[in-house]
Amino acid sequence: MHLARFPRIFLAHLPTPLERMDRLTEALGGPEIWIKRDDCTGLSTGGNKTRKLEFLMAEAKAWGADLVITQGATQSNHARQTAAFSAKLGMDCHLLLEDRTGYKEENYNHNGNVLLDVLHGATYERRGPGLDMNAEMEAVAQTFREQGRKVYTIPGGGSNTTGALGYANCALELVGQANDRDLVIDHIVHATGSTGTQAGLVTGLKALNAQIPVYGISVRAEKETQEKNVLKLAEGTADLIGCHGIVSGADIVANSDYVGDGYGIPTDAGIEAIKMFAKLEGILLDPVYSAKGAAGMIDLIRKGQYKKGERIVFLHTGGSASLFGYPSAFGVPANS
Ligand SMILES: *Cc1c(COP(=O)(O)O)cnc(C)c1O
């Protein structure tokens, strides 16, 4: 694996810190818990999509694009980071935002990531739930192309093989940090959605033969579907980096027990996780992704799946901007 072979625009603040969470570790009384701060990638409040966009936007630039189009849910962190990256490169950005929750609240629909999309100069249009959003996006791209625009489309979450290179790179970075401080990592846990993060991370770890299992906590799809989709992208990513066949089904583990009522709908366990991270570690999670990932990790520690003497790294994938779309999930303003 030699990632310098791929076009990349260096914009993320890397390496992101790898920190010990002493107070959370103490509160749970189980394994030593570390956190990889990909919420600190630096672009417009940070998050995991910035690593993927370093490779995707380099491709857009190489193609001579003047307009980038992508899609996601209303409070998409991916859309916000794409809008910010486009601004930095002087490209226009257009977003398709899917209403996956049906929430009518003003803050959900216009604050948080949506506010930041607009501040970065992106335009957007909305879509109802249940459509094939990548197909919707291609149709919109076609109308812009007919107007003479050079359009580069990015799939939801930036999750194709090019985007996943960003997380192969994260694997390299994380293993390097662990080696430098004599830290043996027993497990990596993170929230998994559009699959690029887990696919890239697993592929990178396999290419390094790091022997660290990755555990994805699903925020949307059922376990079997999620594992199948992650594996497919991991296989493609392995091919892209010249490591055909290094990833197998046994390397891909997802757990869909913490989705709750659906994508973007907060869960009680997720709200508890947000409060624990905020009050014990001074770290902000988000209700859509990282809180559900953390809730899974916390529950599995309480159930004994992860034990004293082991070291877990929680990969913080970002998302705190969406907190401002969800004040009522925290009883604000009514009970504050
Ligand atoms: C997109 C996202 C994820 C999931 O990453 P995928 O690569 O889509 O699986 C997790 N956390 C946050 C905050 C995200 O925005």
PDBQT file of the ligand as one rigid body, heavy atoms in Angstrom, charges set to zero:
ROOT
HETATM    1  C1  LIG A 401     -20.738   9.538   7.763  1.00  0.00    +0.000 C 
HETATM    2  C2  LIG A 401     -20.508   9.406   9.218  1.00  0.00    +0.000 A 
HETATM    3  C3  LIG A 401     -20.250   8.152   9.811  1.00  0.00    +0.000 A 
HETATM    4  C4  LIG A 401     -20.277   6.873   9.054  1.00  0.00    +0.000 C 
HETATM    5  O1  LIG A 401     -19.202   6.713   8.188  1.00  0.00    +0.000 OA
HETATM    6  P1  LIG A 401     -19.411   5.889   6.841  1.00  0.00    +0.000 P 
HETATM    7  O2  LIG A 401     -18.131   5.977   6.138  1.00  0.00    +0.000 OA
HETATM    8  O3  LIG A 401     -20.543   6.590   6.130  1.00  0.00    +0.000 OA
HETATM    9  O4  LIG A 401     -19.800   4.508   7.205  1.00  0.00    +0.000 OA
HETATM   10  C5  LIG A 401     -20.002   8.099  11.155  1.00  0.00    +0.000 A 
HETATM   11  N1  LIG A 401     -20.013   9.218  11.905  1.00  0.00    +0.000 NA
HETATM   12  C6  LIG A 401     -20.271  10.427  11.388  1.00  0.00    +0.000 A 
HETATM   13  C7  LIG A 401     -20.308  11.587  12.294  1.00  0.00    +0.000 C 
HETATM   14  C8  LIG A 401     -20.527  10.570  10.019  1.00  0.00    +0.000 A 
HETATM   15  O5  LIG A 401     -20.800  11.782   9.521  1.00  0.00    +0.000 OA
ENDROOT
TORSDOF 0
